[in-house]
Amino acid sequence: MNAFCLPGGKIVVYTGLLPYTKTEAALAAVMGHEMAHAVARHGSQRMLRTSLEHTFLTGANFSMTNMDYQQRQSIMTALGAGAQYGVSLPFGRGQETEADELGLIYMTRAGYDPREAIAFWQRMSQSGSAQPPVYLSTHPSHAQRIHDLEAFIPKAQAEAEQWKQR
């Protein structure tokens, strides 16, 4: 049960996700979400963020070369964990939320009912697949996604109306 977008825009949808999409409109929600990752260049942003984190950690490690090895290792472990849980994971969740919003706009512009995105995430939340705690995940919880999508629907509908008038 997964879909993803590679840097460069190639989109993959595993067939295990199809029983949860159930409708063409829900599949449009998934595809819109993945298209949004490509349009927003999230893959490139992640690669840049990873490179910056690596550069920071390398510099921090280098600046502590005169320090006791055990103490330096403890500090580097703390810095690495801080970068992961304080920067990388929240950044990933932000990208997922942005892709949810843009994807909802794309599917609505294409003539699909945006409420189908909510129905899809409701089905996903009942799938029985375990979700890690949010602070350990690059993705928002299903409940948070549903809440956010409900809030994004008016904007998506307004954008779709403007799109029709072009």
For each residue, the residues with C-beta under 8 A, 3 or more apart:
1: 14 16 17 20 124 127 129
2: 14 16 17
3: 11 12 13 14 17 30 31 33 34
4: 11 12 34 37
5: 9 10 11 12 34 35 37 38 42 43
6: 9 10 11 12 43
7: 43 44 47
8: 38 43
9: 5 6 38
10: 5 6
11: 3 4 5 6 31 34 35 38
12: 3 4 5 6
13: 3 17 18 27 30 31 34
14: 1 2 3 17
15: 18
16: 1 2 19
17: 1 2 3 13 14 20 21 30
18: 13 15 21 27
19: 16 22
20: 1 17 26 120 123 124 127
21: 17 18 26 27 29 30 120
22: 19 26 119 120 123
23: 26 27 116 119
24: 27 28 112
25: 28 29 107 112 113 116
26: 20 21 22 23 29 30 116 117 119 120 123
27: 13 18 21 23 24 30 31
28: 24 25 31 32 107 110 112 116
29: 21 25 26 32 33 103 104 107 112 114 116 117 120
30: 3 13 17 21 26 27 33 34 103 120
31: 3 11 13 27 28 34 35 103 107
32: 28 29 35 36 102 103 104 105 106 107 110
33: 3 29 30 36 37 99 100 102 103
34: 3 4 5 11 13 30 31 37 38 99 103
35: 5 11 31 32 38 39 102 103 106
36: 32 33 39 40 98 99 100 101 102 103 106
37: 4 5 33 34 40 42 43 95 99
38: 5 8 9 11 34 35 41 42 43
39: 35 36 102
40: 36 37 45 95 98 99 102
41: 38 44 45
42: 5 37 38 45 46 95 98 99
43: 5 6 7 8 37 38 46 47
44: 7 41 47 48
45: 40 41 42 48 49 95
46: 42 43 49 50 91 92 95
47: 7 43 44 50 51
48: 44 45 51 52
49: 45 46 52 53 87 88 91
50: 46 47 53 54 88
51: 47 48 54 55
52: 48 49 55 56
53: 49 50 56 57 83 87 88
54: 50 51 57 58
55: 51 52 58 59
56: 52 53 59 60 83
57: 53 54 60 61 76 79 80 83
58: 54 55 61 62
59: 55 56 62 63
60: 56 57 63 64 75 76 79
61: 57 58 64 65 72 76
62: 58 59 65
63: 59 60
64: 60 61 67 72 75 76
65: 61 62 72
66:
67: 64 71 72 75
68: 71 72
69: 72 73
70: 73 74
71: 67 68 74 75
72: 61 64 65 67 68 69 75 76
73: 69 70 76 77
74: 70 71 77 78
75: 60 64 67 71 72 78 79
76: 57 60 61 64 72 73 79 80
77: 73 74 80 81
78: 74 75 81 82
79: 57 60 75 76 82 83
80: 57 76 77 83 84
81: 77 78 84 85
82: 78 79 85 86 87
83: 53 56 57 79 80 86 87 88
84: 80 81 87 88 89
85: 81 82 88 89 135 136
86: 82 83 90
87: 49 53 82 83 84 90 91
88: 49 50 53 83 84 85 91 92 138
89: 84 85 92 93 135 136 137 138
90: 86 87 93 94
91: 46 49 87 88 94 95
92: 46 88 89 95 96 137 138 139
93: 89 90 96 97 134 137 138 139 140
94: 90 91 97 98
95: 37 40 42 45 46 91 92 98 99
96: 92 93 99 100 138 139 140 145
97: 93 94 100 101 140 145 148
98: 36 40 42 94 95 101 102
99: 33 34 36 37 40 42 95 96 102 103
100: 33 36 96 97 103 104 117 140 145 148 149 152
101: 36 97 98 104 105 148 152 155 156
102: 32 33 35 36 39 40 98 99 105 106
103: 29 30 31 32 33 34 35 36 99 100 106 107 117
104: 29 32 100 101 107 108 114 117 149 152 153 156
105: 32 101 102 108 109 152 155 156 159 160
106: 32 35 36 102 103 109 110
107: 25 28 29 31 32 103 104 110 112 114 116 117 156
108: 104 105 111 112 113 114 156 157 159 160
109: 105 106 159 160 163
110: 28 32 106 107
111: 108 160
112: 24 25 28 29 107 108 116
113: 25 108 116
114: 29 104 107 108 117 118 149 152 153 156 157
115: 118 119 153
116: 23 25 26 28 29 107 112 113 119 120
117: 26 29 100 103 104 107 114 120 121 149
118: 114 115 121 122 146 149 150 153
119: 22 23 26 115 116 122 123
120: 20 21 22 26 29 30 116 117 123 124
121: 117 118 124 125 142 145 146 149
122: 118 119 125 126 142 146
123: 20 22 26 119 120 126 127
124: 1 20 120 121 127 129 142
125: 121 122 142 143 146
126: 122 123
127: 1 20 123 124
128:
129: 1 124
130:
131: 137 141 142
132: 136 137
133: 136 137
134: 93 137 140 141 144
135: 85 89
136: 85 89 132 133
137: 89 92 93 131 132 133 134 140 141
138: 88 89 92 93 96
139: 92 93 96
140: 93 96 97 100 134 137 144 145 148
141: 131 134 137 144 145
142: 121 122 124 125 131 145 146
143: 125 146 147
144: 134 140 141 147 148
145: 96 97 100 121 140 141 142 148 149
146: 118 121 122 125 142 143 149 150
147: 143 144 150 151
148: 97 100 101 140 144 145 151 152
149: 100 104 114 117 118 121 145 146 152 153
150: 118 146 147 153
151: 147 148 154
152: 100 101 104 105 114 148 149 155 156
153: 104 114 115 118 149 150 156 157
154: 151 157 158
155: 101 105 152 158 159
156: 101 104 105 107 108 114 152 153 159 160
157: 108 114 153 154 160 161
158: 154 155 161 162
159: 105 108 109 155 156 162 163
160: 105 108 109 111 156 157 163 164
161: 157 158 164 165
162: 158 159 165 166
163: 109 159 160 166
164: 160 161
165: 161 162
166: 162 163
